[in-house]
Amino acid sequence: MGPYDDPHIRDILLPYARAHLTTDYVEYTEQGVEQILFETLASVPLADATSFLLPTDPFEALAKHLDSLNLTPYQE
């Protein structure tokens, strides 16, 4: 039997080892990604600020595009 097999010593040392000697890699990765994204990404405007025309509605643009394709309804 080794010196660390005693349940009392194990109960004392295991929480300490988990708190101070191990790394939570999921949390570490999430913090790193959050820091990179926060420091490097900038917001991009959805519409051109110098344009004289109002931006078109994406749904209307899609509807016009689909109408121009002359799609026929599916028949079973």
PyMOL Python script that loads the backbone (N, CA, C, O; Angstrom):
from pymol import cmd

cmd.read_pdbstr("""\
ATOM      1  N   MET A   1       0.835  -1.178   0.000  1.00  0.00           N
ATOM      2  CA  MET A   1       0.000   0.000   0.000  1.00  0.00           C
ATOM      3  C   MET A   1       0.881   1.243   0.000  1.00  0.00           C
ATOM      4  O   MET A   1       1.817   1.347   0.793  1.00  0.00           O
ATOM      5  N   GLY A   2       0.581   2.180  -0.886  1.00  0.00           N
ATOM      6  CA  GLY A   2       1.377   3.392  -0.983  1.00  0.00           C
ATOM      7  C   GLY A   2       0.940   4.444   0.029  1.00  0.00           C
ATOM      8  O   GLY A   2      -0.099   4.300   0.674  1.00  0.00           O
ATOM      9  N   PRO A   3       1.729   5.490   0.166  1.00  0.00           N
ATOM     10  CA  PRO A   3       1.413   6.521   1.164  1.00  0.00           C
ATOM     11  C   PRO A   3       0.160   7.330   0.811  1.00  0.00           C
ATOM     12  O   PRO A   3      -0.424   7.951   1.700  1.00  0.00           O
ATOM     13  N   TYR A   4      -0.273   7.345  -0.454  1.00  0.00           N
ATOM     14  CA  TYR A   4      -1.429   8.159  -0.838  1.00  0.00           C
ATOM     15  C   TYR A   4      -2.687   7.323  -1.050  1.00  0.00           C
ATOM     16  O   TYR A   4      -3.674   7.813  -1.599  1.00  0.00           O
ATOM     17  N   ASP A   5      -2.655   6.060  -0.616  1.00  0.00           N
ATOM     18  CA  ASP A   5      -3.818   5.196  -0.773  1.00  0.00           C
ATOM     19  C   ASP A   5      -4.812   5.349   0.369  1.00  0.00           C
ATOM     20  O   ASP A   5      -5.945   4.880   0.261  1.00  0.00           O
ATOM     21  N   ASP A   6      -4.418   5.987   1.449  1.00  0.00           N
ATOM     22  CA  ASP A   6      -5.326   6.197   2.578  1.00  0.00           C
ATOM     23  C   ASP A   6      -6.461   7.118   2.138  1.00  0.00           C
ATOM     24  O   ASP A   6      -6.194   8.197   1.610  1.00  0.00           O
ATOM     25  N   PRO A   7      -7.726   6.722   2.340  1.00  0.00           N
ATOM     26  CA  PRO A   7      -8.857   7.552   1.883  1.00  0.00           C
ATOM     27  C   PRO A   7      -8.854   8.959   2.480  1.00  0.00           C
ATOM     28  O   PRO A   7      -9.274   9.907   1.817  1.00  0.00           O
ATOM     29  N   HIS A   8      -8.388   9.106   3.717  1.00  0.00           N
ATOM     30  CA  HIS A   8      -8.381  10.430   4.343  1.00  0.00           C
ATOM     31  C   HIS A   8      -7.415  11.371   3.618  1.00  0.00           C
ATOM     32  O   HIS A   8      -7.759  12.517   3.331  1.00  0.00           O
ATOM     33  N   ILE A   9      -6.230  10.892   3.329  1.00  0.00           N
ATOM     34  CA  ILE A   9      -5.241  11.717   2.632  1.00  0.00           C
ATOM     35  C   ILE A   9      -5.705  11.995   1.207  1.00  0.00           C
ATOM     36  O   ILE A   9      -5.541  13.104   0.698  1.00  0.00           O
ATOM     37  N   ARG A  10      -6.287  10.980   0.564  1.00  0.00           N
ATOM     38  CA  ARG A  10      -6.799  11.161  -0.799  1.00  0.00           C
ATOM     39  C   ARG A  10      -7.914  12.209  -0.816  1.00  0.00           C
ATOM     40  O   ARG A  10      -7.959  13.040  -1.722  1.00  0.00           O
ATOM     41  N   ASP A  11      -8.811  12.181   0.168  1.00  0.00           N
ATOM     42  CA  ASP A  11      -9.902  13.159   0.236  1.00  0.00           C
ATOM     43  C   ASP A  11      -9.377  14.576   0.437  1.00  0.00           C
ATOM     44  O   ASP A  11     -10.013  15.538   0.005  1.00  0.00           O
ATOM     45  N   ILE A  12      -8.244  14.712   1.076  1.00  0.00           N
ATOM     46  CA  ILE A  12      -7.655  16.037   1.284  1.00  0.00           C
ATOM     47  C   ILE A  12      -6.906  16.502   0.034  1.00  0.00           C
ATOM     48  O   ILE A  12      -7.032  17.659  -0.369  1.00  0.00           O
ATOM     49  N   LEU A  13      -6.132  15.611  -0.578  1.00  0.00           N
ATOM     50  CA  LEU A  13      -5.272  16.008  -1.691  1.00  0.00           C
ATOM     51  C   LEU A  13      -5.996  16.112  -3.030  1.00  0.00           C
ATOM     52  O   LEU A  13      -5.585  16.908  -3.874  1.00  0.00           O
ATOM     53  N   LEU A  14      -7.063  15.338  -3.256  1.00  0.00           N
ATOM     54  CA  LEU A  14      -7.730  15.338  -4.553  1.00  0.00           C
ATOM     55  C   LEU A  14      -8.356  16.691  -4.900  1.00  0.00           C
ATOM     56  O   LEU A  14      -8.150  17.158  -6.020  1.00  0.00           O
ATOM     57  N   PRO A  15      -9.108  17.351  -4.010  1.00  0.00           N
ATOM     58  CA  PRO A  15      -9.632  18.678  -4.371  1.00  0.00           C
ATOM     59  C   PRO A  15      -8.525  19.705  -4.612  1.00  0.00           C
ATOM     60  O   PRO A  15      -8.646  20.560  -5.489  1.00  0.00           O
ATOM     61  N   TYR A  16      -7.451  19.617  -3.833  1.00  0.00           N
ATOM     62  CA  TYR A  16      -6.331  20.536  -4.043  1.00  0.00           C
ATOM     63  C   TYR A  16      -5.705  20.311  -5.415  1.00  0.00           C
ATOM     64  O   TYR A  16      -5.413  21.268  -6.133  1.00  0.00           O
ATOM     65  N   ALA A  17      -5.500  19.051  -5.778  1.00  0.00           N
ATOM     66  CA  ALA A  17      -4.892  18.742  -7.076  1.00  0.00           C
ATOM     67  C   ALA A  17      -5.797  19.199  -8.215  1.00  0.00           C
ATOM     68  O   ALA A  17      -5.314  19.733  -9.213  1.00  0.00           O
ATOM     69  N   ARG A  18      -7.101  18.994  -8.073  1.00  0.00           N
ATOM     70  CA  ARG A  18      -8.022  19.428  -9.127  1.00  0.00           C
ATOM     71  C   ARG A  18      -8.051  20.947  -9.258  1.00  0.00           C
ATOM     72  O   ARG A  18      -8.174  21.468 -10.367  1.00  0.00           O
ATOM     73  N   ALA A  19      -7.941  21.653  -8.157  1.00  0.00           N
ATOM     74  CA  ALA A  19      -8.025  23.117  -8.195  1.00  0.00           C
ATOM     75  C   ALA A  19      -6.727  23.766  -8.652  1.00  0.00           C
ATOM     76  O   ALA A  19      -6.766  24.780  -9.350  1.00  0.00           O
ATOM     77  N   HIS A  20      -5.579  23.209  -8.278  1.00  0.00           N
ATOM     78  CA  HIS A  20      -4.318  23.910  -8.495  1.00  0.00           C
ATOM     79  C   HIS A  20      -3.359  23.231  -9.469  1.00  0.00           C
ATOM     80  O   HIS A  20      -2.444  23.886  -9.967  1.00  0.00           O
ATOM     81  N   LEU A  21      -3.534  21.961  -9.753  1.00  0.00           N
ATOM     82  CA  LEU A  21      -2.571  21.249 -10.585  1.00  0.00           C
ATOM     83  C   LEU A  21      -3.120  20.831 -11.940  1.00  0.00           C
ATOM     84  O   LEU A  21      -2.367  20.322 -12.770  1.00  0.00           O
ATOM     85  N   THR A  22      -4.390  21.026 -12.184  1.00  0.00           N
ATOM     86  CA  THR A  22      -4.983  20.625 -13.462  1.00  0.00           C
ATOM     87  C   THR A  22      -5.530  21.845 -14.181  1.00  0.00           C
ATOM     88  O   THR A  22      -5.750  22.891 -13.569  1.00  0.00           O
ATOM     89  N   THR A  23      -5.748  21.709 -15.477  1.00  0.00           N
ATOM     90  CA  THR A  23      -6.277  22.790 -16.301  1.00  0.00           C
ATOM     91  C   THR A  23      -7.566  22.325 -16.946  1.00  0.00           C
ATOM     92  O   THR A  23      -7.638  21.226 -17.497  1.00  0.00           O
ATOM     93  N   ASP A  24      -8.588  23.175 -16.873  1.00  0.00           N
ATOM     94  CA  ASP A  24      -9.841  22.896 -17.571  1.00  0.00           C
ATOM     95  C   ASP A  24      -9.660  23.421 -18.993  1.00  0.00           C
ATOM     96  O   ASP A  24      -9.785  24.621 -19.237  1.00  0.00           O
ATOM     97  N   TYR A  25      -9.365  22.519 -19.928  1.00  0.00           N
ATOM     98  CA  TYR A  25      -9.029  22.935 -21.282  1.00  0.00           C
ATOM     99  C   TYR A  25     -10.223  23.498 -22.040  1.00  0.00           C
ATOM    100  O   TYR A  25     -10.045  24.319 -22.939  1.00  0.00           O
ATOM    101  N   VAL A  26     -11.431  23.076 -21.699  1.00  0.00           N
ATOM    102  CA  VAL A  26     -12.618  23.634 -22.354  1.00  0.00           C
ATOM    103  C   VAL A  26     -12.758  25.104 -21.979  1.00  0.00           C
ATOM    104  O   VAL A  26     -12.945  25.951 -22.852  1.00  0.00           O
ATOM    105  N   GLU A  27     -12.670  25.408 -20.701  1.00  0.00           N
ATOM    106  CA  GLU A  27     -12.766  26.797 -20.254  1.00  0.00           C
ATOM    107  C   GLU A  27     -11.592  27.619 -20.787  1.00  0.00           C
ATOM    108  O   GLU A  27     -11.775  28.763 -21.202  1.00  0.00           O
ATOM    109  N   TYR A  28     -10.395  27.044 -20.777  1.00  0.00           N
ATOM    110  CA  TYR A  28      -9.208  27.734 -21.280  1.00  0.00           C
ATOM    111  C   TYR A  28      -9.368  28.083 -22.757  1.00  0.00           C
ATOM    112  O   TYR A  28      -9.028  29.190 -23.174  1.00  0.00           O
ATOM    113  N   THR A  29      -9.885  27.142 -23.549  1.00  0.00           N
ATOM    114  CA  THR A  29     -10.091  27.378 -24.978  1.00  0.00           C
ATOM    115  C   THR A  29     -11.171  28.423 -25.210  1.00  0.00           C
ATOM    116  O   THR A  29     -11.010  29.302 -26.056  1.00  0.00           O
ATOM    117  N   GLU A  30     -12.273  28.336 -24.465  1.00  0.00           N
ATOM    118  CA  GLU A  30     -13.351  29.317 -24.622  1.00  0.00           C
ATOM    119  C   GLU A  30     -12.867  30.724 -24.290  1.00  0.00           C
ATOM    120  O   GLU A  30     -13.216  31.677 -24.986  1.00  0.00           O
ATOM    121  N   GLN A  31     -12.075  30.862 -23.245  1.00  0.00           N
ATOM    122  CA  GLN A  31     -11.547  32.177 -22.891  1.00  0.00           C
ATOM    123  C   GLN A  31     -10.599  32.693 -23.968  1.00  0.00           C
ATOM    124  O   GLN A  31     -10.630  33.877 -24.301  1.00  0.00           O
ATOM    125  N   GLY A  32      -9.769  31.830 -24.508  1.00  0.00           N
ATOM    126  CA  GLY A  32      -8.841  32.248 -25.562  1.00  0.00           C
ATOM    127  C   GLY A  32      -9.562  32.678 -26.820  1.00  0.00           C
ATOM    128  O   GLY A  32      -9.217  33.697 -27.417  1.00  0.00           O
ATOM    129  N   VAL A  33     -10.562  31.911 -27.231  1.00  0.00           N
ATOM    130  CA  VAL A  33     -11.327  32.264 -28.429  1.00  0.00           C
ATOM    131  C   VAL A  33     -12.082  33.566 -28.210  1.00  0.00           C
ATOM    132  O   VAL A  33     -12.117  34.422 -29.094  1.00  0.00           O
ATOM    133  N   GLU A  34     -12.684  33.720 -27.039  1.00  0.00           N
ATOM    134  CA  GLU A  34     -13.414  34.954 -26.739  1.00  0.00           C
ATOM    135  C   GLU A  34     -12.480  36.160 -26.780  1.00  0.00           C
ATOM    136  O   GLU A  34     -12.850  37.213 -27.299  1.00  0.00           O
ATOM    137  N   GLN A  35     -11.287  36.015 -26.245  1.00  0.00           N
ATOM    138  CA  GLN A  35     -10.329  37.116 -26.249  1.00  0.00           C
ATOM    139  C   GLN A  35      -9.896  37.458 -27.673  1.00  0.00           C
ATOM    140  O   GLN A  35      -9.808  38.634 -28.026  1.00  0.00           O
ATOM    141  N   ILE A  36      -9.629  36.453 -28.484  1.00  0.00           N
ATOM    142  CA  ILE A  36      -9.215  36.699 -29.869  1.00  0.00           C
ATOM    143  C   ILE A  36     -10.329  37.385 -30.643  1.00  0.00           C
ATOM    144  O   ILE A  36     -10.085  38.359 -31.356  1.00  0.00           O
ATOM    145  N   LEU A  37     -11.551  36.881 -30.506  1.00  0.00           N
ATOM    146  CA  LEU A  37     -12.673  37.465 -31.236  1.00  0.00           C
ATOM    147  C   LEU A  37     -12.958  38.889 -30.772  1.00  0.00           C
ATOM    148  O   LEU A  37     -13.264  39.759 -31.588  1.00  0.00           O
ATOM    149  N   PHE A  38     -12.861  39.130 -29.478  1.00  0.00           N
ATOM    150  CA  PHE A  38     -13.140  40.459 -28.947  1.00  0.00           C
ATOM    151  C   PHE A  38     -12.104  41.477 -29.423  1.00  0.00           C
ATOM    152  O   PHE A  38     -12.447  42.626 -29.704  1.00  0.00           O
ATOM    153  N   GLU A  39     -10.852  41.067 -29.515  1.00  0.00           N
ATOM    154  CA  GLU A  39      -9.788  42.003 -29.875  1.00  0.00           C
ATOM    155  C   GLU A  39      -9.658  42.220 -31.378  1.00  0.00           C
ATOM    156  O   GLU A  39      -9.230  43.295 -31.799  1.00  0.00           O
ATOM    157  N   THR A  40     -10.012  41.240 -32.195  1.00  0.00           N
ATOM    158  CA  THR A  40      -9.716  41.344 -33.619  1.00  0.00           C
ATOM    159  C   THR A  40     -10.915  41.624 -34.506  1.00  0.00           C
ATOM    160  O   THR A  40     -10.752  42.195 -35.584  1.00  0.00           O
ATOM    161  N   LEU A  41     -12.114  41.241 -34.090  1.00  0.00           N
ATOM    162  CA  LEU A  41     -13.273  41.430 -34.956  1.00  0.00           C
ATOM    163  C   LEU A  41     -13.876  42.815 -34.778  1.00  0.00           C
ATOM    164  O   LEU A  41     -13.941  43.343 -33.668  1.00  0.00           O
ATOM    165  N   ALA A  42     -14.307  43.382 -35.871  1.00  0.00           N
ATOM    166  CA  ALA A  42     -14.989  44.675 -35.843  1.00  0.00           C
ATOM    167  C   ALA A  42     -16.329  44.514 -36.542  1.00  0.00           C
ATOM    168  O   ALA A  42     -16.478  43.684 -37.440  1.00  0.00           O
ATOM    169  N   SER A  43     -17.297  45.310 -36.126  1.00  0.00           N
ATOM    170  CA  SER A  43     -18.614  45.203 -36.752  1.00  0.00           C
ATOM    171  C   SER A  43     -18.576  45.806 -38.153  1.00  0.00           C
ATOM    172  O   SER A  43     -17.892  46.798 -38.403  1.00  0.00           O
ATOM    173  N   VAL A  44     -19.313  45.195 -39.040  1.00  0.00           N
ATOM    174  CA  VAL A  44     -19.379  45.634 -40.429  1.00  0.00           C
ATOM    175  C   VAL A  44     -20.786  46.154 -40.675  1.00  0.00           C
ATOM    176  O   VAL A  44     -21.756  45.460 -40.369  1.00  0.00           O
ATOM    177  N   PRO A  45     -20.923  47.364 -41.222  1.00  0.00           N
ATOM    178  CA  PRO A  45     -22.268  47.878 -41.477  1.00  0.00           C
ATOM    179  C   PRO A  45     -22.962  47.055 -42.558  1.00  0.00           C
ATOM    180  O   PRO A  45     -22.331  46.611 -43.518  1.00  0.00           O
ATOM    181  N   LEU A  46     -24.264  46.860 -42.390  1.00  0.00           N
ATOM    182  CA  LEU A  46     -25.023  46.069 -43.349  1.00  0.00           C
ATOM    183  C   LEU A  46     -25.380  46.863 -44.592  1.00  0.00           C
ATOM    184  O   LEU A  46     -25.664  46.280 -45.638  1.00  0.00           O
ATOM    185  N   ALA A  47     -25.369  48.193 -44.492  1.00  0.00           N
ATOM    186  CA  ALA A  47     -25.708  49.036 -45.640  1.00  0.00           C
ATOM    187  C   ALA A  47     -24.581  50.039 -45.860  1.00  0.00           C
ATOM    188  O   ALA A  47     -23.889  50.437 -44.923  1.00  0.00           O
ATOM    189  N   ASP A  48     -24.416  50.434 -47.107  1.00  0.00           N
ATOM    190  CA  ASP A  48     -23.400  51.418 -47.460  1.00  0.00           C
ATOM    191  C   ASP A  48     -23.845  52.787 -46.954  1.00  0.00           C
ATOM    192  O   ASP A  48     -24.922  53.260 -47.317  1.00  0.00           O
ATOM    193  N   ALA A  49     -23.044  53.415 -46.137  1.00  0.00           N
ATOM    194  CA  ALA A  49     -23.413  54.704 -45.554  1.00  0.00           C
ATOM    195  C   ALA A  49     -23.410  55.821 -46.587  1.00  0.00           C
ATOM    196  O   ALA A  49     -24.066  56.842 -46.376  1.00  0.00           O
ATOM    197  N   THR A  50     -22.695  55.663 -47.695  1.00  0.00           N
ATOM    198  CA  THR A  50     -22.612  56.724 -48.702  1.00  0.00           C
ATOM    199  C   THR A  50     -23.601  56.526 -49.846  1.00  0.00           C
ATOM    200  O   THR A  50     -23.619  57.317 -50.789  1.00  0.00           O
ATOM    201  N   SER A  51     -24.416  55.488 -49.776  1.00  0.00           N
ATOM    202  CA  SER A  51     -25.354  55.201 -50.859  1.00  0.00           C
ATOM    203  C   SER A  51     -26.564  56.128 -50.776  1.00  0.00           C
ATOM    204  O   SER A  51     -27.015  56.478 -49.686  1.00  0.00           O
ATOM    205  N   PHE A  52     -27.089  56.523 -51.946  1.00  0.00           N
ATOM    206  CA  PHE A  52     -28.280  57.363 -51.996  1.00  0.00           C
ATOM    207  C   PHE A  52     -29.559  56.526 -51.984  1.00  0.00           C
ATOM    208  O   PHE A  52     -30.648  57.066 -51.787  1.00  0.00           O
ATOM    209  N   LEU A  53     -29.438  55.232 -52.190  1.00  0.00           N
ATOM    210  CA  LEU A  53     -30.598  54.349 -52.230  1.00  0.00           C
ATOM    211  C   LEU A  53     -30.758  53.624 -50.900  1.00  0.00           C
ATOM    212  O   LEU A  53     -29.781  53.325 -50.214  1.00  0.00           O
ATOM    213  N   LEU A  54     -32.006  53.348 -50.553  1.00  0.00           N
ATOM    214  CA  LEU A  54     -32.262  52.565 -49.352  1.00  0.00           C
ATOM    215  C   LEU A  54     -31.884  51.109 -49.619  1.00  0.00           C
ATOM    216  O   LEU A  54     -32.020  50.632 -50.746  1.00  0.00           O
ATOM    217  N   PRO A  55     -31.417  50.409 -48.606  1.00  0.00           N
ATOM    218  CA  PRO A  55     -31.069  49.001 -48.822  1.00  0.00           C
ATOM    219  C   PRO A  55     -32.326  48.182 -49.115  1.00  0.00           C
ATOM    220  O   PRO A  55     -33.400  48.458 -48.581  1.00  0.00           O
ATOM    221  N   THR A  56     -32.178  47.188 -49.959  1.00  0.00           N
ATOM    222  CA  THR A  56     -33.318  46.344 -50.301  1.00  0.00           C
ATOM    223  C   THR A  56     -33.529  45.289 -49.223  1.00  0.00           C
ATOM    224  O   THR A  56     -32.593  44.858 -48.550  1.00  0.00           O
ATOM    225  N   ASP A  57     -34.769  44.895 -49.085  1.00  0.00           N
ATOM    226  CA  ASP A  57     -35.117  43.856 -48.135  1.00  0.00           C
ATOM    227  C   ASP A  57     -34.599  42.516 -48.667  1.00  0.00           C
ATOM    228  O   ASP A  57     -34.867  42.183 -49.821  1.00  0.00           O
ATOM    229  N   PRO A  58     -33.879  41.753 -47.876  1.00  0.00           N
ATOM    230  CA  PRO A  58     -33.331  40.482 -48.370  1.00  0.00           C
ATOM    231  C   PRO A  58     -34.417  39.524 -48.857  1.00  0.00           C
ATOM    232  O   PRO A  58     -34.206  38.800 -49.830  1.00  0.00           O
ATOM    233  N   PHE A  59     -35.569  39.508 -48.200  1.00  0.00           N
ATOM    234  CA  PHE A  59     -36.642  38.618 -48.637  1.00  0.00           C
ATOM    235  C   PHE A  59     -37.167  39.028 -50.013  1.00  0.00           C
ATOM    236  O   PHE A  59     -37.448  38.173 -50.852  1.00  0.00           O
ATOM    237  N   GLU A  60     -37.298  40.334 -50.242  1.00  0.00           N
ATOM    238  CA  GLU A  60     -37.755  40.805 -51.556  1.00  0.00           C
ATOM    239  C   GLU A  60     -36.739  40.457 -52.643  1.00  0.00           C
ATOM    240  O   GLU A  60     -37.123  40.062 -53.743  1.00  0.00           O
ATOM    241  N   ALA A  61     -35.471  40.599 -52.349  1.00  0.00           N
ATOM    242  CA  ALA A  61     -34.434  40.251 -53.329  1.00  0.00           C
ATOM    243  C   ALA A  61     -34.478  38.756 -53.645  1.00  0.00           C
ATOM    244  O   ALA A  61     -34.319  38.361 -54.800  1.00  0.00           O
ATOM    245  N   LEU A  62     -34.690  37.933 -52.636  1.00  0.00           N
ATOM    246  CA  LEU A  62     -34.787  36.493 -52.857  1.00  0.00           C
ATOM    247  C   LEU A  62     -36.028  36.159 -53.675  1.00  0.00           C
ATOM    248  O   LEU A  62     -35.968  35.325 -54.579  1.00  0.00           O
ATOM    249  N   ALA A  63     -37.154  36.801 -53.368  1.00  0.00           N
ATOM    250  CA  ALA A  63     -38.386  36.539 -54.112  1.00  0.00           C
ATOM    251  C   ALA A  63     -38.221  36.928 -55.583  1.00  0.00           C
ATOM    252  O   ALA A  63     -38.674  36.200 -56.466  1.00  0.00           O
ATOM    253  N   LYS A  64     -37.586  38.054 -55.853  1.00  0.00           N
ATOM    254  CA  LYS A  64     -37.348  38.464 -57.244  1.00  0.00           C
ATOM    255  C   LYS A  64     -36.442  37.460 -57.956  1.00  0.00           C
ATOM    256  O   LYS A  64     -36.669  37.121 -59.118  1.00  0.00           O
ATOM    257  N   HIS A  65     -35.428  36.996 -57.257  1.00  0.00           N
ATOM    258  CA  HIS A  65     -34.507  36.029 -57.853  1.00  0.00           C
ATOM    259  C   HIS A  65     -35.226  34.721 -58.168  1.00  0.00           C
ATOM    260  O   HIS A  65     -35.028  34.145 -59.237  1.00  0.00           O
ATOM    261  N   LEU A  66     -36.053  34.255 -57.247  1.00  0.00           N
ATOM    262  CA  LEU A  66     -36.768  32.997 -57.472  1.00  0.00           C
ATOM    263  C   LEU A  66     -37.825  33.147 -58.560  1.00  0.00           C
ATOM    264  O   LEU A  66     -38.074  32.204 -59.311  1.00  0.00           O
ATOM    265  N   ASP A  67     -38.451  34.322 -58.655  1.00  0.00           N
ATOM    266  CA  ASP A  67     -39.428  34.547 -59.722  1.00  0.00           C
ATOM    267  C   ASP A  67     -38.753  34.535 -61.088  1.00  0.00           C
ATOM    268  O   ASP A  67     -39.346  34.090 -62.070  1.00  0.00           O
ATOM    269  N   SER A  68     -37.536  35.013 -61.154  1.00  0.00           N
ATOM    270  CA  SER A  68     -36.839  35.058 -62.442  1.00  0.00           C
ATOM    271  C   SER A  68     -36.394  33.669 -62.905  1.00  0.00           C
ATOM    272  O   SER A  68     -36.074  33.487 -64.079  1.00  0.00           O
ATOM    273  N   LEU A  69     -36.368  32.699 -62.008  1.00  0.00           N
ATOM    274  CA  LEU A  69     -35.960  31.343 -62.381  1.00  0.00           C
ATOM    275  C   LEU A  69     -37.094  30.547 -63.023  1.00  0.00           C
ATOM    276  O   LEU A  69     -36.850  29.483 -63.591  1.00  0.00           O
ATOM    277  N   ASN A  70     -38.316  31.039 -62.945  1.00  0.00           N
ATOM    278  CA  ASN A  70     -39.495  30.357 -63.504  1.00  0.00           C
ATOM    279  C   ASN A  70     -39.603  28.916 -63.002  1.00  0.00           C
ATOM    280  O   ASN A  70     -39.674  27.975 -63.793  1.00  0.00           O
ATOM    281  N   LEU A  71     -39.613  28.766 -61.720  1.00  0.00           N
ATOM    282  CA  LEU A  71     -39.717  27.438 -61.121  1.00  0.00           C
ATOM    283  C   LEU A  71     -41.156  26.947 -61.187  1.00  0.00           C
ATOM    284  O   LEU A  71     -42.094  27.713 -60.963  1.00  0.00           O
ATOM    285  N   THR A  72     -41.321  25.680 -61.490  1.00  0.00           N
ATOM    286  CA  THR A  72     -42.664  25.098 -61.515  1.00  0.00           C
ATOM    287  C   THR A  72     -42.902  24.365 -60.205  1.00  0.00           C
ATOM    288  O   THR A  72     -41.974  23.787 -59.641  1.00  0.00           O
ATOM    289  N   PRO A  73     -44.137  24.384 -59.716  1.00  0.00           N
ATOM    290  CA  PRO A  73     -44.432  23.667 -58.467  1.00  0.00           C
ATOM    291  C   PRO A  73     -44.204  22.166 -58.634  1.00  0.00           C
ATOM    292  O   PRO A  73     -44.418  21.607 -59.709  1.00  0.00           O
ATOM    293  N   TYR A  74     -43.780  21.550 -57.588  1.00  0.00           N
ATOM    294  CA  TYR A  74     -43.507  20.113 -57.607  1.00  0.00           C
ATOM    295  C   TYR A  74     -44.822  19.348 -57.616  1.00  0.00           C
ATOM    296  O   TYR A  74     -45.711  19.639 -56.816  1.00  0.00           O
ATOM    297  N   GLN A  75     -44.956  18.395 -58.491  1.00  0.00           N
ATOM    298  CA  GLN A  75     -46.146  17.549 -58.591  1.00  0.00           C
ATOM    299  C   GLN A  75     -45.766  16.128 -58.189  1.00  0.00           C
ATOM    300  O   GLN A  75     -44.832  15.543 -58.736  1.00  0.00           O
ATOM    301  N   GLU A  76     -46.484  15.598 -57.251  1.00  0.00           N
ATOM    302  CA  GLU A  76     -46.216  14.222 -56.821  1.00  0.00           C
ATOM    303  C   GLU A  76     -46.855  13.221 -57.747  1.00  0.00           C
ATOM    304  O   GLU A  76     -46.730  12.015 -57.534  1.00  0.00           O
TER     305      GLU A  76
END
""", "prot")
cmd.dss("prot")
cmd.show_as("cartoon", "prot")
cmd.util.cbc("prot")
cmd.orient("prot")
